[in-house]
Amino acid sequence: MMNPYTASLFLNQDALADFEKQIRVFKQKRQKVFVLLDDHTRYFCWPLIQAYFIEIQNDTMFVEIPHGEENKNLDQLQSIWKQLTKAGAGRDAVLINLGGGVITDLGGFAAASYKRGITTIHFPTTLLAMVDAALGGKTGIDFEGYKNHIGAFYQPQKVYVLTDFLKTLPERQWKSGLGELIKYGFLTAKGIKPLENFSFLQNQQLQETIIEAAQFKLNVVAEDPTENGMRKILNFGHTIGHAFESFAMSKQQMLMHGEAVAAGIVAELYLSVKLKGLKIYVLEEYISFYRLHFEPFKIVASDVSNLLEIISHDKKNRGGELLLVCINSNEKPVFDVPIEPEQLRECLIWYSELF
């Protein structure tokens, strides 16, 4: 029985077979289908699935936005609403989101809010989106310099994962996806060992890794769809990671989401050692792994006050208290760990000196 709080997930040939059936349903019901994409995914990814739309090509329209995190904003959200409205999209319209995390976040929120909710389907095209962003129903936009500040929980009907899309990715996009896979390594107590030879993952092994991470997230979301409890563990690395990402945007620096999460994990493992007794060798091993696979995100001591201000607006805070996810002495994730501003300041200064 399908869980109403999670999407149905399909991989590769199963995805294409199910999508063919879905196309026939759209045609039978005479539904208008809108494909949200950006200039990159229209060029690199649309050709891989274009043939499946032949039966409904007269009822299929593009909604296109520029690529990049800087476009996950209110202006582009309004642009999507306007394009849907101009094309006469009704409550029975379908919005298919073809892209990475920006497209699935933005498209999911557009679908959630247009006419109080229309059907939406995700075709994630990046590794990060396949294992995280396209799953779980978190949607939203960045606002006033804060990451994912405005949004809603809204589940896609289905998520179709086609690993052939990964062949279109530049190396940096791969590394961004690695940032989220690392997170799942810590949440499942596997750590970084399965990812040490990430660049050399064979196709079958990669598919298994994607499905394992995606299924783990869907299981957690099914248990806690609106993030009142266990789902909070999925934010490991994200409290400080989002702050790094927002800070980089304010400085017009290029920092991808997965890169920010990978950097955030460094800081949050340090706090895990200080607050929850995590063995220091876990932190040291991860720092070596991070240096090997990523260009470290650097800050200086004078940036710390700005970062603390950004973290004070984090959605996970409650009652004025700063809360984050740590890994405890048994290498298990724990959520809602309170942290004093001075402890956080100490952590960020340590991080600034580390790199």
Sequence and secondary structure as in RCSB ss.txt:
>XXXX:A:sequence
MMNPYTASLFLNQDALADFEKQIRVFKQKRQKVFVLLDDHTRYFCWPLIQAYFIEIQNDTMFVEIPHGEENKNLD
QLQSIWKQLTKAGAGRDAVLINLGGGVITDLGGFAAASYKRGITTIHFPTTLLAMVDAALGGKTGIDFEGYKNHI
GAFYQPQKVYVLTDFLKTLPERQWKSGLGELIKYGFLTAKGIKPLENFSFLQNQQLQETIIEAAQFKLNVVAEDP
TENGMRKILNFGHTIGHAFESFAMSKQQMLMHGEAVAAGIVAELYLSVKLKGLKIYVLEEYISFYRLHFEPFKIV
ASDVSNLLEIISHDKKNRGGELLLVCINSNEKPVFDVPIEPEQLRECLIWYSELF
>XXXX:A:secstr
   TTS EEEEHHHHHHHHHHHHHHHHHHT  EEEEEEHHHHHHTHHHHGGGGGGGGGGEEEEEE  SGGG SHH
HHHHHHHHHHHTT  TT EEEEEESHHHHHHHHHHHHHGGG  EEEEEE SHHIIIIITSS EEEEEETTEEEEE
EEE   SEEEE GGGGGG  HHHHHHHHHHHHHHHHHTT TTGGGTTGGG  HHHHHHHHHHHHHHHHHHHHH T
TSSSGGGGGGTTHHHHHHHHHHHHHTT    HHHHHHHHHHHHHHHHHHHH   HHHHHHHHHHHHHHS      
GGGHHHHHHHHHT TT BTTBEEEEEE TTS EEEEEEE HHHHHHHHHHHHHH 
